[in-house]
Amino acid sequence: ALYKHHNNKSNISYKQSENKGIVLITLLIFISILSIIIVSSLFVSVSINAYNNDVKNHIVLKSKIESASEDIILKLLRNPIDYDSNQTLLIDDVLVQSQISNQSNIYTIISRAQKDNYYHSLKVVLDVANNKIIVQSWNDI
């Protein structure tokens, strides 16, 4: 005890106030730990949601760019003579811009698109000869 009392009642009240202090400190520590766990789980949840949106945008853009490139390949199959152009194609809510160049029957298609803050590009190189199209490369850039 911090001070001496000859009275037993004051010793009992001193121990009760000491127990109240320990309970209060334990409660504060518990609330602090609980708060840290809640904030951490919210942070992880927001991070996972942002990552899932990025993955979704990547998949959506890649499929739309590939569709635009395939559309150009179909047009080349119909009319391969001197096809050298630029094309803009709106697929759902995504605008895909494609540049097509031809050098000695080697066609290069570069398609680009943007959704939100995500950009994606695709480069396709084709060899067109004897009414056949051979895909030489199909790469994300």
C-alpha positions in Angstrom: 0.0 0.0 0.0 1.1 3.5 -0.7 0.0 4.8 2.7 -0.7 3.1 6.0 -4.1 3.1 7.5 -5.1 1.4 10.6 -8.6 1.2 9.5 -9.6 -2.0 7.6 -12.3 -0.2 5.6 -9.8 2.2 3.9 -7.6 -0.8 2.9 -10.6 -2.4 1.1 -11.5 0.8 -0.7 -7.9 1.2 -1.9 -7.9 -2.3 -3.4 -11.2 -1.7 -5.1 -9.9 1.5 -6.8 -6.8 -0.4 -7.9 -9.0 -3.2 -9.5 -11.0 -0.6 -11.3 -7.8 0.9 -12.8 -6.7 -2.5 -14.0 -10.1 -3.2 -15.6 -10.1 0.2 -17.3 -6.6 -0.4 -18.7 -7.5 -3.9 -19.9 -10.7 -2.5 -21.5 -8.7 0.2 -23.3 -6.2 -2.3 -24.6 -9.0 -4.6 -25.9 -10.7 -1.7 -27.6 -7.4 -0.6 -29.2 -6.7 -4.1 -30.6 -10.3 -4.4 -31.8 -10.0 -1.0 -33.6 -6.7 -2.1 -35.3 -8.3 -5.3 -36.5 -11.4 -3.5 -37.9 -9.3 -0.8 -39.7 -6.9 -3.5 -41.1 -9.8 -5.6 -42.4 -11.4 -2.5 -44.1 -8.0 -1.7 -45.7 -7.7 -5.3 -47.0 -11.2 -5.3 -48.3 -10.8 -2.0 -50.2 -7.4 -3.2 -51.7 -9.0 -6.5 -52.9 -11.9 -4.6 -54.5 -9.5 -2.2 -56.3 -7.5 -5.2 -57.5 -10.6 -7.0 -58.8 -11.6 -3.8 -60.7 -8.2 -3.7 -62.3 -8.4 -7.4 -63.3 -11.9 -6.9 -64.7 -10.9 -3.8 -66.7 -7.9 -5.7 -68.1 -10.0 -8.6 -69.2 -12.7 -6.4 -70.7 -10.2 -4.2 -72.6 -8.2 -7.2 -73.9 -11.4 -8.9 -75.2 -12.6 -5.7 -76.9 -9.2 -5.0 -78.5 -9.0 -8.6 -79.8 -12.5 -8.3 -81.2 -11.5 -5.1 -83.1 -8.4 -6.8 -84.5 -10.4 -9.8 -85.5 -12.8 -7.5 -87.3 -10.0 -6.0 -89.3 -8.7 -9.5 -90.2 -12.2 -10.4 -91.5 -12.2 -7.2 -93.6 -8.8 -8.2 -95.0 -10.1 -11.6 -95.9 -12.9 -10.0 -97.9 -10.7 -7.4 -99.6 -7.0 -7.8 -99.1 -5.9 -5.5 -101.9 -4.4 -2.2 -100.7 -6.0 -2.2 -97.3 -4.3 0.5 -95.4 -6.4 2.5 -93.0 -7.3 3.5 -89.5 -10.4 2.3 -87.8 -12.4 3.3 -84.8 -14.8 0.8 -83.4 -17.2 1.3 -80.5 -17.7 -2.0 -78.6 -20.2 -1.6 -75.8 -18.8 1.4 -73.9 -15.2 1.0 -75.1 -13.8 2.9 -78.0 -11.1 0.9 -79.8 -8.8 2.7 -82.2 -6.8 0.7 -84.6 -4.0 1.6 -87.0 -3.4 -0.7 -90.0 -0.3 -0.5 -92.2 0.7 -2.5 -95.2 4.2 -3.1 -96.4 4.6 -5.7 -99.2 1.6 -7.7 -98.0 2.8 -7.7 -94.4 0.0 -6.0 -92.4 0.5 -4.6 -89.0 -2.5 -3.8 -86.8 -2.0 -1.8 -83.6 -5.2 -1.5 -81.5 -5.5 0.7 -78.4 -8.3 1.2 -75.9 -9.0 2.8 -72.6 -11.5 2.2 -69.8 -11.4 4.3 -66.7 -7.7 4.7 -65.9 -6.6 1.5 -67.6 -5.0 1.3 -71.1 -4.3 -1.7 -73.2 -2.7 -2.2 -76.6 -2.3 -5.1 -79.0 0.0 -5.5 -82.0 -0.9 -8.1 -84.7 1.4 -8.8 -87.6 -0.2 -10.7 -90.6 1.2 -12.1 -93.9 -1.4 -11.9 -96.6 -0.6 -14.0 -99.8 -2.6 -16.2 -102.1 -5.9 -15.5 -100.4 -4.4 -16.8 -97.1 -3.7 -14.8 -93.9 -1.0 -16.1 -91.7 -0.7 -14.5 -88.2 3.0 -14.0 -87.6 2.6 -12.5 -84.2 -0.2 -11.5 -81.7 1.3 -9.6 -78.8 0.2 -7.2 -76.0 2.2 -4.0 -76.1 
